[in-house]
Amino acid sequence: MQDKRKTAYAAALVRLISENEEASSTYIDSFIEALRERGEEKLIAPVLFIVKERLGDGAVDHAYIALGDEASKETALADARAGGFTGGAVSIVKDDSLIGGYRITTKNRLIDSSFKGALLSLYKNLTR
């Protein structure tokens, strides 16, 4: 069921952005807000990944920041700039699945500075 919703959301967002690229940031922000209101935050990243695949890397200049805690916001913004994001819109969402830290997605990059990512990496290294 979740896959059907992902595909439907992505198709709708691609259609809107394709019709008016200049308003892409507005569409993406509205989409993120709508999913938050519906309690479907976990669909945000997968849908945006599909949209990026379909539109190509240069079509949307947008940074997506998932925060585990509010204290990480400024560091996440600085890391986004250091990671190659030079402009465009920034969407910041609270991700309850992250214990702390943040995860940034910009164009082709994923910067995972979350506690969850660090714990998963530690677990993988210990169980080799």
C-alpha positions as CSV (number, residue, x, y, z in Angstrom):
1,M,0.0,0.0,0.0
2,Q,2.8,2.4,0.9
3,D,4.5,1.8,-2.5
4,K,1.3,2.8,-4.4
5,R,1.1,6.0,-2.4
6,K,4.8,6.7,-3.0
7,T,4.3,6.3,-6.7
8,A,1.2,8.4,-6.8
9,Y,2.7,11.2,-4.8
10,A,5.8,11.2,-7.0
11,A,3.9,11.2,-10.2
12,A,1.7,14.2,-9.1
13,L,4.8,16.1,-7.9
14,V,6.7,15.4,-11.1
15,R,3.7,16.6,-13.2
16,L,3.4,19.8,-11.2
17,I,7.1,20.6,-11.3
18,S,7.3,19.8,-15.0
19,E,4.5,22.2,-15.8
20,N,6.2,25.1,-13.8
21,E,9.8,24.5,-12.7
22,E,10.0,28.0,-11.2
23,A,7.4,27.1,-8.5
24,S,9.1,23.8,-7.7
25,S,10.2,24.9,-4.2
26,T,6.7,25.9,-3.4
27,Y,5.3,22.6,-4.6
28,I,7.9,20.6,-2.6
29,D,7.3,22.6,0.6
30,S,3.6,22.2,0.2
31,F,4.0,18.5,-0.4
32,I,6.2,18.1,2.7
33,E,3.7,20.0,4.8
34,A,0.8,17.9,3.5
35,L,2.5,14.7,4.4
36,R,3.4,16.0,7.8
37,E,-0.3,16.9,8.5
38,R,-1.3,13.3,7.4
39,G,1.4,11.8,9.7
40,E,3.2,10.3,6.7
41,E,6.6,11.8,7.2
42,K,8.3,8.5,6.3
43,L,7.2,8.9,2.7
44,I,8.9,12.3,2.2
45,A,12.4,11.0,1.4
46,P,11.4,8.1,-0.8
47,V,9.0,10.2,-2.8
48,L,11.5,13.0,-3.3
49,F,14.1,10.4,-4.4
50,I,11.7,9.2,-7.1
51,V,11.0,12.8,-8.2
52,K,14.8,13.5,-8.5
53,E,15.3,10.3,-10.5
54,R,12.5,11.2,-12.9
55,L,13.4,14.9,-13.3
56,G,17.2,14.5,-13.3
57,D,19.7,16.0,-10.9
58,G,19.6,19.6,-12.1
59,A,15.9,19.9,-12.3
60,V,15.4,20.7,-8.6
61,D,17.9,22.7,-6.6
62,H,16.6,21.9,-3.2
63,A,18.1,20.7,0.1
64,Y,16.1,18.3,2.3
65,I,17.2,18.2,6.0
66,A,15.7,15.7,8.4
67,L,16.5,16.7,12.0
68,G,16.6,14.3,14.9
69,D,16.7,17.2,17.3
70,E,16.3,21.0,16.9
71,A,19.8,21.7,18.3
72,S,21.4,20.3,15.1
73,K,19.7,22.7,12.8
74,E,22.5,25.3,12.3
75,T,25.2,22.6,12.0
76,A,23.0,20.8,9.4
77,L,22.7,24.0,7.3
78,A,26.4,24.6,7.5
79,D,27.1,21.0,6.4
80,A,24.6,21.4,3.5
81,R,26.6,24.4,2.2
82,A,29.9,22.6,2.8
83,G,28.5,19.6,0.9
84,G,28.0,21.6,-2.3
85,F,24.5,23.1,-1.8
86,T,24.9,26.7,-2.8
87,G,21.4,28.0,-3.1
88,G,17.8,27.2,-3.7
89,A,15.2,26.2,-1.2
90,V,15.8,24.3,2.0
91,S,13.1,22.1,3.6
92,I,13.7,21.2,7.2
93,V,11.6,18.4,8.8
94,K,11.6,16.8,12.2
95,D,12.2,13.1,11.7
96,D,11.2,11.1,14.8
97,S,13.0,8.0,13.4
98,L,16.3,9.8,14.0
99,I,17.6,9.6,17.6
100,G,19.5,12.8,17.2
101,G,21.7,14.6,14.6
102,Y,20.5,15.1,11.0
103,R,20.4,13.7,7.5
104,I,20.8,16.0,4.5
105,T,19.9,15.2,0.9
106,T,21.1,17.6,-1.9
107,K,21.2,16.7,-5.5
108,N,23.4,13.5,-5.6
109,R,24.6,13.7,-2.0
110,L,23.4,12.2,1.3
111,I,25.1,13.4,4.4
112,D,24.1,11.3,7.3
113,S,25.2,12.8,10.6
114,S,22.5,11.1,12.6
115,F,22.9,9.1,15.8
116,K,20.9,6.4,14.1
117,G,23.3,6.2,11.2
118,A,26.3,6.1,13.5
119,L,24.7,3.3,15.6
120,L,23.9,1.3,12.5
121,S,27.4,1.7,11.2
122,L,28.8,0.6,14.6
123,Y,26.5,-2.4,14.6
124,K,27.6,-3.4,11.1
125,N,31.3,-3.1,12.0
126,L,30.9,-5.2,15.2
127,T,28.9,-8.0,13.5
128,R,31.3,-8.6,10.6
